[in-house]
Amino acid sequence: MEGSKVMKMAMAALGLALVLMVQQADATRFIVGGGGVGWTTNVNYTVWAKGKHFYNGDWLFFVYDRNQMNVLEVNKTDYESCNSDHPLHNWTTGAGRDVVPLNVTRHYYFISGKGFCYGGMKLAVHVENLPPPPKSAPLNEKSGSSPSPSTFVYRGQLVLPAAFAIAAFVRIW
């Protein structure tokens, strides 16, 4: 019985810790070229990437004909010259559905070898850190005005789950 009680307390503490550590940012999975096009020839991937923000933690999803094309990560010089002789990483898995994690803030350069780079199969993206969330306006308690509803929603995202975790912990205790 004593071991069960300790296990429940440990699980409650772990749950509380997880609730407090969860970040509010979600990663984005980009289908390269868009859902209807994918990774293929005669597409201007510079235009496709323009205006998109790629953040640390996002993913690129390459969909292509696995019997003909591939996905190679190269340096800037090889990207510009379509040289596939010395890729930094070959992301090709053979299924034609390759996922590339963008987990470092830097420039990424992708090409398809086998001559397809010359047909436009090249993509350059700049990955940056997620910008910090906007700062909320300080509450002016002297004015007697109540905080906006968004203040309560934000607080509820952390406070309510934490309160439930604490209540479960106290109940077990």
C-alpha positions, 0 to 999 in steps of 0.5 A: 500500500505504501509503495502505491501511495509513493507512486501516485505522489510521484506521478502527480509531481511529474504531471505538475512539472509537465504542465508547467514546462509545456510551451505554447508554440506549435511547430509547422509542417510545410509541404514543399511546393504546396499540397497539390504540387510537391517536390517536382520540376518546373516549380519556382521554390523561391517564390513558394518560400517567399513570405513564409517564416521558417522557425526552429522546430518546424518541418519540411515535408518533401513529396515526390516521385521516388523512382526519379528524384531525391532530396539532398541538403547541400552547402550554398555553393553547391546549391547555386551550381546544382552540384550534388556530388558532395551533399551534407545530408541525403534525406532520401528514404526511398519512399518519396515522402521525406521529412526534414526537421529544421532544428538549427537556426541557419540557412538550409539548401536543398536540391534534387540530384540526377539533373533535376536541380537544373529544372528548378528543384532547389530550395533555400530556407532561412530558419530563425528562432520563434519571436518572443510572445508579445508582452501584455500591458501591465494591469493598472489596479488604481484605475479599477478597470478589470483586465481584458478577457484575454488576460484570463484566458492566458492565465487559465492556460497555466493556472487551471491545469496546475490547479487540477494537478495540485488538487489531484496531488492533495487528494492522493496525499 
